[in-house]
Amino acid sequence: MNAASQTALLTLVSGILLAGIPEFASAQTDALFNGTDLSGWQIYGTERWYVENGELVCESGPDAEYGYLATDEVFTDFELSLEFLQEANGNSGVFFRSWVHGTVIEGWQVEVAPAGNNTGGVYESYGRGWLVRPEPEKDDVLKEGEWNQMRIRVAGGHVITWLNGTQMIELEDDLIAEAKGRIALQIHSGGGIRVRWRNIKVTRL
């Protein structure tokens, strides 16, 4: 068999083998917030959630209690990116694999808070409390009064968070690995809080 025949045969065999292998689509990134209304989200509690100038705003209501805005969709493995601006106080958070019951939430929170309060750390609500906090020297990564970019990756029990391009924590946890649930934004109790959010996007892994 000459070289040309060998090349043709190899091409034919390769084509047959590859025909049985499914093509995997590249991961798709979707906007969770459309910039117009709260489609795809549910409000829990009496705190205020609304759209202003294409941005999502949360602020304390008259009850000054906990409030949540949770996705309709349930997520397991994903990478979430968003931007937030703390206009007043800024004690908030991003929950993953969570379930909301009234104003009680079960799940894990990536902290969003004023400087010195562990933004980017992971807290388990109504459970074990803080699982991991960023090192104190990372306090200055947060830009108070400016837009901040946060990225959260959850795959199995492995969680990594980044703030403004700096990795804040990395965590491996068996309970997280077993869970699934909604993505939710929080407004903390106590009153006087106002936070803006935009460019909320998720990539399913």
C-alpha positions in Angstrom: 0.0 0.0 0.0 1.5 3.3 -1.1 1.6 6.5 1.1 -1.5 8.0 -0.6 -3.6 4.9 0.1 -2.4 4.7 3.7 -3.4 8.4 4.2 -6.8 7.7 2.7 -7.4 4.7 4.9 -6.4 6.5 8.1 -8.7 9.3 7.2 -11.6 6.9 6.7 -10.9 5.0 10.0 -10.6 8.3 11.9 -13.9 9.4 10.5 -15.7 6.2 11.5 -14.3 6.4 15.1 -15.1 10.1 15.5 -18.7 9.5 14.2 -19.5 7.7 17.4 -18.2 10.5 19.7 -20.8 13.1 20.6 -19.9 16.8 20.2 -19.9 18.7 23.4 -21.2 22.3 23.2 -19.0 24.9 24.8 -20.3 26.3 28.1 -23.0 28.9 27.5 -23.1 32.2 29.5 -26.5 33.7 30.2 -27.6 37.0 31.8 -29.6 36.4 35.0 -30.7 40.0 35.1 -32.2 41.6 32.0 -31.8 45.2 33.1 -35.5 45.9 32.7 -37.4 44.0 35.3 -37.2 41.1 37.8 -38.2 38.3 35.4 -36.7 35.0 36.5 -36.4 36.1 40.2 -38.6 35.9 43.3 -38.7 38.4 46.2 -38.7 37.1 49.7 -39.4 39.5 52.6 -40.5 43.1 52.7 -37.3 44.8 51.7 -37.2 46.6 48.4 -35.9 45.2 45.1 -36.4 47.2 41.9 -34.7 48.3 38.7 -33.4 51.8 38.2 -31.4 53.0 35.2 -30.8 49.4 34.0 -29.4 48.4 37.4 -30.8 46.2 40.1 -31.2 48.0 43.4 -31.9 46.6 46.9 -32.6 48.8 49.9 -33.9 48.5 53.4 -37.7 48.7 53.7 -39.8 49.8 56.7 -39.3 46.5 58.5 -35.5 46.6 58.2 -35.4 42.8 58.2 -33.5 40.3 56.0 -34.6 40.2 52.4 -33.7 38.0 49.5 -34.0 37.9 45.7 -33.7 34.4 44.4 -33.6 32.9 41.0 -36.5 30.8 39.8 -33.9 28.3 38.4 -32.0 25.8 40.5 -28.2 25.6 39.9 -25.6 23.0 40.7 -22.2 23.7 39.1 -21.7 27.1 37.7 -19.5 30.2 37.5 -21.3 33.5 38.4 -20.0 37.0 37.7 -21.6 40.3 38.7 -20.8 43.8 39.8 -22.0 45.6 42.9 -21.8 49.1 44.3 -22.4 49.7 48.0 -24.2 53.0 48.2 -25.1 52.8 51.9 -23.7 50.4 54.4 -23.4 47.6 51.8 -24.1 44.6 54.1 -25.3 42.1 51.6 -24.3 38.8 50.0 -24.6 36.3 47.2 -26.0 32.9 48.1 -25.5 29.7 46.1 -27.2 26.3 46.3 -29.7 27.9 48.6 -33.4 27.6 49.6 -35.5 30.5 51.0 -38.4 30.0 53.4 -40.0 33.3 54.2 -37.0 35.3 55.3 -35.0 32.3 56.6 -32.4 30.9 54.1 -30.5 27.7 54.1 -27.3 27.5 52.0 -24.0 29.2 51.6 -23.3 32.9 51.3 -20.4 34.7 49.6 -20.1 37.8 51.8 -20.6 41.3 50.5 -20.0 43.8 53.2 -18.2 47.0 54.2 -14.4 46.9 54.4 -13.0 44.7 57.1 -16.0 42.4 57.1 -14.8 39.5 55.0 -16.2 40.3 51.5 -15.5 37.2 49.4 -15.6 34.8 52.3 -18.1 31.9 52.6 -20.6 31.7 55.4 -23.1 28.9 56.1 -26.4 30.4 57.3 -28.2 28.7 60.2 -25.5 26.1 60.2 -21.7 26.1 60.8 -21.2 29.9 60.3 -18.0 31.0 58.7 -16.3 28.3 56.7 -13.5 30.4 55.3 -12.6 34.1 55.5 -10.2 36.0 53.3 -6.8 36.9 54.7 -6.9 40.3 56.5 -4.4 41.7 54.0 -7.0 41.4 51.3 -9.3 44.0 52.9 -8.1 46.7 50.6 -9.3 44.7 47.5 -12.8 46.0 48.1 -13.4 49.5 46.6 -16.1 51.1 48.7 -18.2 53.7 46.9 -17.2 52.2 43.5 -18.2 49.3 41.3 -16.7 46.0 42.3 -16.5 42.9 40.2 -17.1 39.5 41.9 -16.7 36.0 40.4 -17.8 32.8 42.1 -17.1 29.3 40.9 -18.9 26.3 42.4 -18.1 22.8 41.1 -19.0 19.9 43.3 -17.7 20.8 46.7 -15.0 23.1 45.4 -15.7 26.9 45.7 -13.4 29.8 44.6 -14.2 33.5 44.8 -12.5 36.5 43.3 -13.0 40.2 43.9 -11.7 42.7 41.4 -9.5 40.0 39.9 -8.0 38.9 43.2 -8.7 35.4 44.5 -10.2 35.8 47.9 -10.8 32.2 49.1 -10.7 28.6 48.0 -12.8 25.9 49.7 -13.5 22.2 49.5 -16.6 21.1 51.5 -18.5 17.8 51.5 -21.9 19.3 52.5 -21.7 21.8 49.6 -20.8 18.9 47.3 -24.1 17.2 48.1 -26.3 20.3 47.7 -28.1 22.1 44.9 -30.4 25.2 45.0 -31.0 28.7 43.9 -28.7 31.7 43.5 -29.9 34.5 45.7 -28.9 38.1 46.6 -29.3 39.2 50.2 -30.0 42.5 52.0 -29.1 42.3 55.7 -31.3 43.3 58.5 -30.8 46.5 60.5 -31.9 49.1 58.0 -30.0 51.8 56.2 -28.7 49.5 53.4 -28.6 50.2 49.7 -26.7 48.2 47.1 -26.7 48.3 43.3 -26.1 45.3 41.1 -25.5 44.8 37.4 -24.0 42.5 34.8 -25.2 39.4 36.6 -24.2 36.4 34.4 -24.0 32.7 34.9 -22.1 30.0 33.0 -23.3 26.5 33.7 -20.4 24.0 34.1 
